[in-house]
Amino acid sequence: MMSRPCTHEPVCPEAGAPDRDAACSVAHAPEQGWALLCNGVLIFEDLGELLPSGEIVPPRRPLPHVPAARSPRRSASSSPYPSCCDQP
């Protein structure tokens, strides 16, 4: 991938630098949760990243825990299929 030279002052950090997230945003879609930085890094709202090399950096902000929904209890004799349906 060919990148254009950074014209910002001070110059934005390279995509491989530890402070790569400090680069200026050149495109963003907040409603979709991403921004493209000057150094070619695509950063997501959960702070995961896609580097220009194709390397994926996992999210650094955990997603909120959503408890699993409880399913209704079935009696031992009940079928998992509605009475109007045949078993597959």
Secondary structure, 3 states (H helix, E strand, C coil): CCCCCCCCCCCCCCCCCCCHHHCCEEEEECCCCEEEECCCCEEECCCCEECCCCCEECCCCCCCCCCCCCCCCCCCCCCCCCCCCCCC
